[in-house]
Amino acid sequence: MPPPTNAEQGFALPLALTTSLLLLLSSLSLQTLALHGLQRGRHHWQIASRSDAIHSAVMKFAQRSRAEQACLLAWPSDHWSQLDDCRGADPQQLLSGEVDGQRWTLKDWQPTGTNGQLVLSSPDFGEATVLLKVSPGGAWLGGQG
C-alpha cells in the first residue's frame, strides 16, 4: 500500500476536536436551559410563598379585629392609643403578631367608609398593602365574610 498523501494526512484529529467541541457546546446549552428553568421555578415558588405569608398575616389581623377591637377600625391606627370611646379594646392586639413563626407589624391602618387600607411589614415578606372590608363586627378580605 502506498503511503498517504499530504491531503489525506491529519484529518482525524481536527474531526475529533470539532466533534468534541460540538458535544461540549450542546451539553452547556442544555445545562443552561435546565438552570434557567430551575430559577424560574424557584422564582414562582418565592412569589407564592410571599403571597401566602402576606395572606396569613392579614387573616391574623382580621381575626384579631373582631369583638372589642372592631371599634378601633373606625379610626386611623395613629389615633388608637388616644381613644376613650372603645372600652375594652386593646390596640396592642392589632399592632403586631406572629403566624407560623413569621412576625408581622402594623405600619398603618386607614379607614375609608366600608373599607380600610392595611399596611403590614415583616422580615419575611417585606411591606404589603391590602384593602379590607370593615363592618361593626371587624375586618375581612373582600371576597370573604
VEXMAR-59390 format. One record per residue (C-alpha): residue in three letters; z, x, y. Coordinates in steps of 0.1 Angstrom, whole numbers, padded with zeros to 4 digits, always signed. Example, Ala and Ser with C-alpha at 12.3 -4.5 7.8 and 13.67 -1.06 7.14 Angstrom:
BEGIN
Ala+0078+0123-0045/Ser+0071+0137-0011/
REM end
This chain:
BEGIN
Met+0000+0000+0000/Pro-0009+0013+0034/Pro+0019+0020+0060/Pro+0024-0009+0085/Thr+0005-0006+0118/Asn+0023-0004+0152/Ala+0015-0041+0158/Glu+0034-0051+0126/Gln+0064-0029+0130/Gly+0097-0042+0145/Phe+0091-0079+0147/Ala+0121-0088+0125/Leu+0148-0075+0149/Pro+0135-0094+0180/Leu+0131-0125+0160/Ala+0166-0123+0146/Leu+0181-0117+0181/Thr+0161-0146+0196/Thr+0172-0169+0168/Ser+0209-0158+0172/Leu+0207-0164+0209/Leu+0193-0199+0205/Leu+0220-0208+0180/Leu+0247-0194+0203/Leu+0234-0214+0233/Ser+0232-0245+0212/Ser+0267-0242+0200/Leu+0280-0235+0235/Ser+0262-0266+0247/Leu+0278-0287+0220/Gln+0312-0273+0228/Thr+0308-0280+0265/Leu+0298-0316+0257/Ala+0329-0320+0234/Leu+0352-0306+0261/His+0337-0329+0287/Gly+0342-0359+0265/Leu+0378-0349+0259/Gln+0385-0345+0296/Arg+0370-0379+0303/Gly+0392-0395+0276/Arg+0423-0377+0290/His+0415-0389+0325/His+0412-0426+0313/Trp+0445-0422+0295/Gln+0462-0408+0326/Ile+0449-0437+0347/Ala+0461-0463+0321/Ser+0495-0445+0318/Arg+0499-0445+0356/Ser+0489-0482+0359/Asp+0514-0491+0331/Ala+0542-0472+0348/Ile+0535-0490+0381/His+0534-0524+0364/Ser+0567-0517+0346/Ala+0584-0507+0379/Val+0570-0538+0397/Met+0582-0560+0369/Lys+0617-0545+0370/Phe+0618-0551+0408/Ala+0606-0587+0403/Gln+0632-0592+0376/Arg+0660-0579+0399/Ser+0648-0600+0428/Arg+0660-0632+0410/Ala+0692-0651+0417/Glu+0713-0638+0447/Gln+0687-0610+0456/Ala+0660-0636+0461/Cys+0674-0643+0496/Leu+0666-0607+0507/Leu+0629-0611+0501/Ala+0626-0632+0533/Trp+0632-0601+0554/Pro+0617-0566+0556/Ser+0637-0541+0535/Asp+0648-0521+0565/His+0669-0552+0576/Trp+0686-0558+0542/Ser+0717-0537+0550/Gln+0725-0557+0582/Leu+0720-0592+0567/Asp+0750-0615+0566/Asp+0730-0646+0556/Cys+0726-0636+0519/Arg+0760-0640+0504/Gly+0764-0622+0471/Ala+0731-0603+0474/Asp+0732-0566+0467/Pro+0703-0547+0483/Gln+0711-0517+0461/Gln+0697-0537+0431/Leu+0663-0537+0447/Leu+0662-0502+0463/Ser+0658-0482+0431/Gly+0657-0484+0393/Glu+0645-0469+0361/Val+0622-0482+0333/Asp+0618-0462+0301/Gly+0632-0431+0317/Gln+0608-0433+0347/Arg+0627-0436+0380/Trp+0613-0456+0410/Thr+0624-0461+0446/Leu+0616-0488+0470/Lys+0598-0473+0500/Asp+0591-0506+0518/Trp+0591-0544+0514/Gln+0573-0565+0540/Pro+0573-0603+0535/Thr+0543-0623+0548/Gly+0548-0660+0541/Thr+0545-0667+0504/Asn+0536-0631+0496/Gly+0552-0598+0501/Gln+0539-0562+0502/Leu+0559-0539+0479/Val+0557-0502+0482/Leu+0573-0482+0454/Ser+0573-0444+0448/Ser+0581-0424+0417/Pro+0577-0388+0404/Asp+0558-0403+0375/Phe+0532-0424+0394/Gly+0534-0413+0430/Glu+0533-0441+0455/Ala+0519-0476+0448/Thr+0515-0507+0470/Val+0515-0541+0452/Leu+0512-0576+0466/Leu+0537-0600+0451/Lys+0542-0638+0453/Val+0575-0649+0467/Ser+0595-0681+0462/Pro+0631-0690+0467/Gly+0636-0680+0431/Gly+0624-0644+0436/Ala+0592-0624+0434/Trp+0564-0621+0407/Leu+0530-0607+0403/Gly+0502-0631+0414/Gly+0489-0640+0380/Gln+0523-0648+0366/Gly+0551-0672+0375/
REM end
